[in-house]
Amino acid sequence: MSLSKEQLETLARIVDATRDDEIDCDTCLRDLGQYAEVTLAGRALDEALGRVRAHLAFCPECEEEFALLEALMDESGD
């Protein structure tokens, strides 16, 4: 199987961005409500919630869950 240049560049970028303190999807989803509350309030993220933000940047499934949760929370705050 051959990868295109774009696929190789994407893979290299993801590998380069890998951190020792990354979290998995279960941890991200567990903390997603708190992350949404903090971001909607415009407050600063602590270290743990910063890891949620980093996970969301590379996980489209968790990012989709966050977008849905954020939309629901934003609607309920109107």
C-alpha positions as CSV (number, residue, x, y, z in Angstrom):
1,M,0.0,0.0,0.0
2,S,1.4,3.4,-1.0
3,L,0.6,6.6,0.7
4,S,0.3,9.9,-1.1
5,K,2.6,12.8,-0.3
6,E,-0.3,14.5,1.5
7,Q,-1.0,11.4,3.6
8,L,2.7,11.1,4.5
9,E,2.8,14.8,5.5
10,T,-0.3,14.4,7.6
11,L,1.0,11.3,9.3
12,A,4.4,13.0,10.0
13,R,2.6,16.0,11.5
14,I,0.5,13.8,13.8
15,V,3.5,11.8,14.9
16,D,5.5,15.0,15.5
17,A,2.7,16.4,17.7
18,T,2.5,13.3,19.9
19,R,3.0,14.2,23.5
20,D,3.9,12.0,26.5
21,D,0.8,13.2,28.5
22,E,-1.8,12.5,25.8
23,I,-5.2,11.2,26.8
24,D,-7.4,8.6,25.2
25,C,-11.0,9.1,23.9
26,D,-12.6,7.7,27.1
27,T,-10.7,10.3,29.3
28,C,-11.5,13.0,26.8
29,L,-15.2,12.2,26.8
30,R,-15.3,12.0,30.6
31,D,-13.9,15.5,30.9
32,L,-15.8,17.0,27.9
33,G,-18.6,18.6,29.9
34,Q,-16.2,20.4,32.2
35,Y,-14.1,21.5,29.1
36,A,-17.2,22.8,27.4
37,E,-18.3,24.8,30.5
38,V,-14.9,26.4,30.9
39,T,-14.6,27.3,27.2
40,L,-18.1,28.7,27.0
41,A,-17.4,30.8,30.1
42,G,-14.2,32.1,28.5
43,R,-12.1,30.9,31.5
44,A,-8.5,29.7,31.3
45,L,-7.9,25.9,31.0
46,D,-6.0,24.1,33.6
47,E,-3.4,21.4,32.6
48,A,-5.9,18.5,32.4
49,L,-8.4,20.5,30.3
50,G,-5.5,21.5,28.0
51,R,-5.0,17.8,27.3
52,V,-8.6,17.6,26.3
53,R,-8.1,20.5,23.8
54,A,-5.0,18.7,22.4
55,H,-7.0,15.5,22.0
56,L,-9.8,17.3,20.2
57,A,-7.4,18.7,17.7
58,F,-6.5,15.2,16.4
59,C,-9.6,13.2,17.1
60,P,-12.5,14.0,14.8
61,E,-14.9,11.7,16.7
62,C,-14.4,13.5,20.0
63,E,-14.4,16.9,18.2
64,E,-17.8,16.0,16.8
65,E,-19.1,15.1,20.3
66,F,-17.7,18.4,21.7
67,A,-19.4,20.4,18.9
68,L,-22.8,18.8,19.7
69,L,-22.3,19.3,23.5
70,E,-21.3,22.9,23.0
71,A,-24.3,23.6,20.8
72,L,-26.6,22.1,23.3
73,M,-25.1,24.0,26.2
74,D,-25.1,27.2,24.2
75,E,-28.8,26.8,23.4
76,S,-29.7,26.1,27.0
77,G,-27.9,29.2,28.0
78,D,-30.0,31.5,25.8
